[in-house]
Amino acid sequence: MNWSDSALQAASAQGDYGRVIQLVRASVRMTQGQLGHACGLSQSAISRLEKRGTGEYNMTALARAAHHLGIPPRLVGLADTGAVPGQRRDGNDDVKRRNFLADVAVVAAAPAINAVTPPRPEWDGGQAAVLRLATTAYRRMDATVSARHLADTVAGHLRLVQTVATQAADQAARNRLAAVGSEAASLAGWLSWDMADQGSARTWYGAAIKAARRAGDPLLIAYQQGSLAQFEVEYGNCAQGIRLIRSARRQLGSSCPPIAAAWLSSLEAVAHATAGDERAADRALATSAAEVHQVSGTQAPPWPWVFTFDERKVAAARVTCGARLARPRWVLASVGDAASALSSSHEKQRALLQLDVANGHMAAGNLDTAFALATQALDTGLKLRSGRVAERARAFRRGYSSTTPPSIVRDFDSRLNDAYL
């Protein structure tokens, strides 16, 4: 298959990954049923995948189909992580978790020939590469599993990384393992944040930055500084967040990849919006949008990014900024462009964005729509025991006051009273 084929490249650039799957499947004379059987999916699931257009995809199904057809992950919007797509999982969360951990073991034990591309060329086949694949798998599992179910496993994984690092034979190996430890510590910080454990989250993010510095990787340092900035802004420390973002930019200097620049600008926009500075937020959003146009749609995102950063994520940032500024026109005008994020399979992220959209509707006076969206988001947060979603839901509720709230508000209050996670 010629991966530079114009039709393939055009479909990929447009985000129509189902069309990419369809073109490659047809070129190898495989039916939808045959591809579905090979991927553990039904024929109708493959049909829906191919017709999805530029909407949000089930990333597991997309990864399985691309892997079976040998499609470079970059052509379907995925990073070249080297991970073999997991097997189909059914049943309750405990069953999913056991199967997931088994999948990680399979990935770690898989021979190098099964991997599409190693995480980084210089890590090929080494301990760092194997450990990093497990970290990436845990990051993906966070989308649909309670942080409390992952936290102990990730802490054990981090201890394993640290143990292996102490036994490393040379400085180059220690640097690679420090980078893996940085990413694992950052994930531990994210999980603590989702459990509303601010102190532990801040400690883990600090550890991630220190480990990135030991690794000597400027891009990883900038990524971890941006992650800590996002956390600080969420808790109202906007000035500190902006300082961290600017420090990350200085860290990268003229070698800053477009994806990093666009992401940092979006974080800065949210920080300004949280601080109430509409003009600065608008400028940062415009900068992020301009930087997105420089991101190549034909190249995999640079590590440690797992997914690329595109116009839809800028639109999602504008929704968040509009919610923080109580500017309903920002929120409602951007909802269409951010629709893929609102249908994302990452349930926690979707719930957080739903609450931002709910804030926009409340500011516009659409009370029923606002609380209907907020109730859906809160239900997701309760299901996954997400303290972050619950806290955002409480912040949303503080934006409305009435001595005689309607039934939809009383129903929301009843759910919120159960949110002791």
C-alpha positions as CSV (number, residue, x, y, z in Angstrom):
1,M,0.0,0.0,0.0
2,N,1.3,3.5,-0.9
3,W,0.9,5.4,2.3
4,S,1.5,8.7,0.5
5,D,-1.5,8.1,-1.8
6,S,-3.4,11.4,-2.2
7,A,-6.8,10.0,-1.2
8,L,-5.4,8.5,1.9
9,Q,-3.5,11.7,2.8
10,A,-6.6,13.8,2.2
11,A,-8.8,11.7,4.3
12,S,-6.3,11.6,7.1
13,A,-5.8,15.4,7.0
14,Q,-9.6,15.9,7.2
15,G,-9.8,13.7,10.3
16,D,-11.9,11.2,8.3
17,Y,-10.2,8.1,9.7
18,G,-13.0,5.8,8.8
19,R,-12.4,6.6,5.2
20,V,-8.7,5.7,5.7
21,I,-9.7,2.3,7.0
22,Q,-12.1,1.8,4.1
23,L,-9.6,2.7,1.4
24,V,-6.9,0.4,2.8
25,R,-9.4,-2.5,3.4
26,A,-10.7,-2.2,-0.1
27,S,-7.1,-2.1,-1.5
28,V,-6.3,-5.5,0.1
29,R,-9.7,-6.9,-1.0
30,M,-11.0,-7.6,2.5
31,T,-14.7,-7.4,3.4
32,Q,-16.0,-5.6,6.4
33,G,-17.0,-8.9,7.9
34,Q,-13.5,-10.3,7.5
35,L,-11.9,-7.3,9.1
36,G,-14.4,-7.3,11.9
37,H,-13.7,-11.0,12.6
38,A,-10.0,-10.3,12.7
39,C,-10.5,-7.4,15.1
40,G,-13.1,-9.1,17.4
41,L,-15.8,-6.7,16.1
42,S,-19.0,-7.2,14.2
43,Q,-19.4,-6.3,10.5
44,S,-21.8,-3.5,11.5
45,A,-19.2,-2.1,13.9
46,I,-16.7,-1.8,11.0
47,S,-19.4,-0.3,8.8
48,R,-20.1,2.4,11.5
49,L,-16.4,3.0,11.9
50,E,-15.9,3.6,8.2
51,K,-18.9,6.0,8.0
52,R,-17.9,8.0,11.1
53,G,-16.5,10.8,9.0
54,T,-14.8,13.6,11.1
55,G,-16.6,12.7,14.3
56,E,-15.2,11.2,17.5
57,Y,-14.0,7.6,17.2
58,N,-14.0,4.6,19.5
59,M,-10.2,4.6,19.8
60,T,-10.0,0.9,20.7
61,A,-11.9,-0.1,17.6
62,L,-9.9,2.3,15.4
63,A,-6.6,1.1,16.8
64,R,-7.5,-2.6,16.2
65,A,-8.5,-2.0,12.6
66,A,-5.5,0.1,11.8
67,H,-3.2,-2.4,13.5
68,H,-4.6,-5.4,11.6
69,L,-4.4,-3.5,8.3
70,G,-0.8,-2.3,9.0
71,I,-1.8,1.3,8.7
72,P,0.7,3.8,10.3
73,P,-1.0,5.1,13.4
74,R,-0.3,8.7,12.3
75,L,-2.8,8.3,9.4
76,V,-5.6,7.6,11.9
77,G,-4.7,10.3,14.4
78,L,-2.9,8.0,16.8
79,A,0.6,8.3,18.2
80,D,3.1,5.5,17.3
81,T,3.2,4.1,20.8
82,G,4.1,0.6,19.8
83,A,1.2,-0.9,21.8
84,V,-0.7,-3.8,20.4
85,P,-4.4,-3.0,20.6
86,G,-6.1,-4.8,23.5
87,Q,-8.6,-7.6,23.3
88,R,-12.3,-7.0,23.6
89,R,-13.5,-6.7,27.2
90,D,-16.9,-7.2,28.7
91,G,-18.4,-7.2,32.2
92,N,-18.1,-5.0,35.2
93,D,-15.2,-2.7,36.2
94,D,-13.4,-5.3,38.2
95,V,-13.4,-7.7,35.2
96,K,-12.2,-4.9,32.9
97,R,-9.4,-4.0,35.3
98,R,-8.2,-7.6,35.5
99,N,-8.3,-8.0,31.7
100,F,-6.6,-4.7,31.3
101,L,-3.7,-5.7,33.6
102,A,-3.4,-8.9,31.6
103,D,-3.3,-6.9,28.4
104,V,-0.4,-4.8,29.8
105,A,1.5,-8.0,30.6
106,V,0.9,-9.2,27.0
107,V,2.1,-6.0,25.6
108,A,5.2,-6.1,27.8
109,A,6.0,-9.7,26.7
110,A,5.2,-9.2,23.0
111,P,8.2,-9.7,20.7
112,A,9.4,-6.5,19.0
113,I,8.1,-7.7,15.6
114,N,4.5,-7.2,16.8
115,A,5.1,-3.5,17.6
116,V,4.3,-1.0,14.8
117,T,7.0,1.4,16.0
118,P,8.9,1.6,19.3
119,P,8.2,4.6,21.5
120,R,11.5,6.2,20.6
121,P,14.1,4.8,18.2
122,E,16.9,4.9,20.8
123,W,14.6,2.9,23.2
124,D,14.1,-0.1,20.9
125,G,13.6,-3.3,22.8
126,G,15.0,-2.0,26.1
127,Q,13.5,-2.0,29.6
128,A,12.5,1.7,29.3
129,A,10.4,1.0,26.2
130,V,8.6,-1.9,27.9
131,L,7.9,0.1,31.0
132,R,6.7,3.1,29.0
133,L,4.2,1.0,27.1
134,A,2.6,0.0,30.4
135,T,2.4,3.7,31.5
136,T,0.7,4.6,28.2
137,A,-1.8,1.8,28.7
138,Y,-2.6,3.0,32.2
139,R,-3.1,6.5,30.8
140,R,-5.6,5.3,28.3
141,M,-7.4,3.2,30.9
142,D,-8.0,6.3,33.0
143,A,-10.6,7.4,30.5
144,T,-13.2,4.8,31.7
145,V,-12.0,3.5,35.0
146,S,-12.1,5.1,38.5
147,A,-8.8,6.7,39.5
148,R,-9.1,4.8,42.8
149,H,-8.9,1.5,40.9
150,L,-5.8,2.6,39.1
151,A,-3.9,4.5,41.7
152,D,-2.4,1.5,43.6
153,T,-1.4,-0.2,40.3
154,V,0.3,2.9,39.0
155,A,2.1,3.4,42.4
156,G,3.4,-0.1,42.1
157,H,4.5,0.5,38.5
158,L,6.3,3.6,39.5
159,R,8.2,1.6,42.2
160,L,9.2,-0.9,39.6
161,V,10.5,1.9,37.4
162,Q,12.6,3.2,40.3
163,T,13.9,-0.2,41.1
164,V,15.0,-0.9,37.5
165,A,16.6,2.5,37.4
166,T,18.8,1.8,40.4
167,Q,20.1,-1.3,38.5
168,A,20.8,0.5,35.2
169,A,24.2,-0.2,33.7
170,D,25.0,3.2,32.3
171,Q,24.0,6.9,32.4
172,A,22.1,6.6,29.1
173,A,19.9,3.9,30.5
174,R,19.4,5.9,33.7
175,N,18.3,8.9,31.6
176,R,15.8,6.8,29.7
177,L,14.3,5.4,32.9
178,A,14.2,8.8,34.5
179,A,12.0,9.9,31.5
180,V,9.7,6.9,32.1
181,G,9.6,7.7,35.8
182,S,8.6,11.2,35.0
183,E,5.7,10.1,32.9
184,A,4.6,7.6,35.5
185,A,4.8,10.3,38.3
186,S,2.8,12.7,36.1
187,L,0.1,10.0,35.8
188,A,0.1,9.5,39.5
189,G,-0.4,13.2,39.9
190,W,-3.3,13.2,37.5
191,L,-5.0,10.3,39.4
192,S,-4.5,12.1,42.7
193,W,-6.1,15.2,41.1
194,D,-9.0,13.2,40.0
195,M,-9.4,11.9,43.5
196,A,-9.4,15.5,44.8
197,D,-6.2,14.9,46.7
198,Q,-4.5,18.3,45.9
199,G,-1.5,17.7,48.1
200,S,-0.5,14.4,46.6
201,A,-1.2,15.7,43.1
202,R,1.2,18.7,43.6
203,T,3.9,16.4,45.0
204,W,3.7,14.0,42.1
205,Y,3.8,16.7,39.5
206,G,6.8,18.2,41.2
207,A,8.5,14.8,41.1
208,A,7.6,14.4,37.4
209,I,9.4,17.7,36.6
210,K,12.5,16.7,38.7
211,A,12.7,13.3,36.9
212,A,12.3,15.0,33.5
213,R,15.2,17.3,34.4
214,R,17.3,14.2,35.3
215,A,16.4,12.7,31.9
216,G,17.7,15.9,30.2
217,D,14.7,16.0,27.9
218,P,13.5,19.6,27.3
219,L,10.2,18.6,25.7
220,L,9.4,16.4,28.6
221,I,10.3,19.1,31.1
222,A,8.0,21.5,29.3
223,Y,5.2,19.0,29.1
224,Q,5.3,18.4,32.9
225,Q,5.5,22.1,33.6
226,G,2.4,22.6,31.5
227,S,0.6,19.8,33.3
228,L,1.4,21.3,36.7
229,A,0.3,24.7,35.4
230,Q,-3.1,23.2,34.3
231,F,-3.5,21.8,37.9
232,E,-2.6,25.1,39.6
233,V,-5.0,27.1,37.4
234,E,-7.8,24.7,38.2
235,Y,-7.4,25.7,41.9
236,G,-7.2,29.4,41.2
237,N,-3.4,29.9,41.2
238,C,-3.5,31.6,37.8
239,A,-0.4,33.7,38.2
240,Q,1.7,30.6,39.1
241,G,0.2,28.7,36.2
242,I,1.1,31.4,33.7
243,R,4.6,31.5,35.1
244,L,5.0,27.8,34.6
245,I,3.6,28.0,31.1
246,R,6.1,30.8,30.2
247,S,8.9,28.8,31.8
248,A,8.0,25.8,29.6
249,R,8.2,28.0,26.5
250,R,11.6,29.3,27.5
251,Q,12.7,25.7,28.2
252,L,12.0,24.8,24.5
253,G,13.1,28.1,22.9
254,S,13.2,28.1,19.1
255,S,13.0,24.3,19.0
256,C,9.4,24.3,20.4
257,P,7.3,21.9,18.2
258,P,4.0,23.3,17.0
259,I,2.0,20.8,19.0
260,A,3.7,21.9,22.2
261,A,3.2,25.6,21.3
262,A,-0.5,25.2,20.5
263,W,-1.1,23.2,23.7
264,L,0.7,25.7,25.9
265,S,-1.2,28.6,24.3
266,S,-4.5,26.9,25.0
267,L,-3.5,26.4,28.7
268,E,-2.5,30.0,28.9
269,A,-5.9,31.0,27.5
270,V,-7.7,29.1,30.2
271,A,-5.4,30.6,32.8
272,H,-6.2,34.1,31.7
273,A,-9.9,33.3,31.5
274,T,-9.9,31.9,35.0
275,A,-8.3,35.1,36.1
276,G,-11.0,37.1,34.4
277,D,-8.8,38.6,31.6
278,E,-11.0,38.2,28.5
279,R,-8.7,40.0,26.1
280,A,-5.6,38.0,27.1
281,A,-7.6,34.8,26.8
282,D,-8.8,35.7,23.3
283,R,-5.3,36.5,22.2
284,A,-3.9,33.2,23.5
285,L,-6.7,31.3,21.8
286,A,-6.0,33.0,18.5
287,T,-2.3,32.1,19.0
288,S,-3.2,28.5,19.7
289,A,-5.3,28.3,16.6
290,A,-2.5,29.7,14.5
291,E,0.0,27.3,15.9
292,V,-2.3,24.4,15.2
293,H,-2.1,25.1,11.5
294,Q,1.6,24.4,11.7
295,V,1.0,20.9,13.2
296,S,1.6,18.3,10.5
297,G,-1.3,15.9,10.0
298,T,1.0,13.3,8.5
299,Q,3.4,13.0,11.4
300,A,2.9,11.3,14.7
301,P,2.7,13.6,17.7
302,P,6.1,13.8,19.5
303,W,6.4,11.9,22.8
304,P,5.1,12.4,25.4
305,W,1.9,13.4,23.5
306,V,-0.4,10.4,22.9
307,F,-2.9,12.2,20.7
308,T,-2.4,15.2,18.4
309,F,-3.7,18.7,19.2
310,D,-6.0,20.1,16.6
311,E,-8.7,22.7,15.9
312,R,-11.3,20.8,17.8
313,K,-9.2,21.0,20.9
314,V,-8.8,24.7,20.5
315,A,-12.6,24.9,20.2
316,A,-12.9,22.9,23.4
317,A,-10.5,25.4,25.1
318,R,-12.7,28.3,23.9
319,V,-15.7,26.6,25.5
320,T,-13.8,26.3,28.8
321,C,-12.7,30.0,28.6
322,G,-16.2,31.1,27.9
323,A,-17.5,29.2,30.9
324,R,-14.8,30.7,33.1
325,L,-15.6,34.2,31.8
326,A,-19.4,33.8,31.9
327,R,-19.5,34.6,28.1
328,P,-22.3,32.4,26.7
329,R,-21.6,33.5,23.1
330,W,-18.1,32.0,23.4
331,V,-19.4,28.8,24.7
332,L,-22.4,28.3,22.4
333,A,-20.6,29.5,19.3
334,S,-17.9,26.9,19.8
335,V,-20.0,23.9,20.8
336,G,-20.3,22.7,17.2
337,D,-16.6,22.8,16.6
338,A,-16.0,21.0,19.9
339,A,-18.6,18.4,19.3
340,S,-16.1,15.6,18.9
341,A,-14.8,16.3,22.4
342,L,-18.4,16.2,23.7
343,S,-18.8,12.7,22.2
344,S,-15.4,11.5,23.3
345,S,-14.9,8.1,24.7
346,H,-12.8,9.7,27.5
347,E,-15.7,9.9,29.9
348,K,-14.2,12.2,32.5
349,Q,-12.9,14.7,30.0
350,R,-16.3,14.7,28.3
351,A,-18.1,15.3,31.6
352,L,-15.8,18.3,32.4
353,L,-16.5,19.8,29.0
354,Q,-20.2,19.2,29.5
355,L,-20.1,21.2,32.7
356,D,-18.4,24.1,30.8
357,V,-21.2,24.0,28.2
358,A,-23.7,23.9,31.0
359,N,-22.2,27.0,32.5
360,G,-22.6,28.7,29.1
361,H,-26.3,27.8,28.9
362,M,-26.8,29.0,32.5
363,A,-25.2,32.4,31.7
364,A,-27.5,32.6,28.7
365,G,-30.6,31.9,30.8
366,N,-31.2,28.4,29.5
367,L,-31.7,26.9,32.9
368,D,-33.3,23.5,31.9
369,T,-30.6,22.8,29.3
370,A,-27.9,23.8,31.7
371,F,-29.0,21.6,34.5
372,A,-29.8,18.7,32.2
373,L,-26.2,18.7,30.8
374,A,-24.8,19.2,34.3
375,T,-26.8,16.3,35.6
376,Q,-25.4,14.0,32.9
377,A,-21.9,15.1,33.7
378,L,-22.3,14.6,37.4
379,D,-23.8,11.1,36.8
380,T,-20.6,10.2,34.9
381,G,-18.5,11.6,37.7
382,L,-20.4,9.6,40.3
383,K,-20.1,6.4,38.2
384,L,-16.3,6.8,37.9
385,R,-15.9,8.3,41.4
386,S,-14.2,11.4,39.9
387,G,-13.6,14.0,42.6
388,R,-12.5,16.4,39.8
389,V,-15.9,16.2,38.1
390,A,-17.7,16.5,41.4
391,E,-15.8,19.6,42.4
392,R,-16.5,21.2,39.0
393,A,-20.2,20.3,39.4
394,R,-20.2,22.0,42.8
395,A,-18.7,25.1,41.2
396,F,-21.4,25.1,38.6
397,R,-24.1,24.9,41.2
398,R,-22.7,27.9,43.1
399,G,-23.5,29.9,40.0
400,Y,-27.2,29.6,40.5
401,S,-29.2,30.9,43.4
402,S,-32.9,30.9,44.1
403,T,-35.2,30.5,47.1
404,T,-37.5,28.3,45.1
405,P,-35.4,26.2,42.7
406,P,-37.3,24.2,40.1
407,S,-37.4,20.4,40.2
408,I,-34.5,19.9,37.8
409,V,-32.3,21.9,40.2
410,R,-33.6,20.0,43.2
411,D,-32.8,16.7,41.4
412,F,-29.3,17.9,40.7
413,D,-28.8,18.9,44.3
414,S,-29.9,15.5,45.4
415,R,-27.3,13.9,43.2
416,L,-24.6,16.4,44.3
417,N,-25.3,15.5,48.0
418,D,-24.3,11.9,47.2
419,A,-20.9,13.1,45.7
420,Y,-18.7,12.3,48.7
421,L,-16.1,10.3,46.8
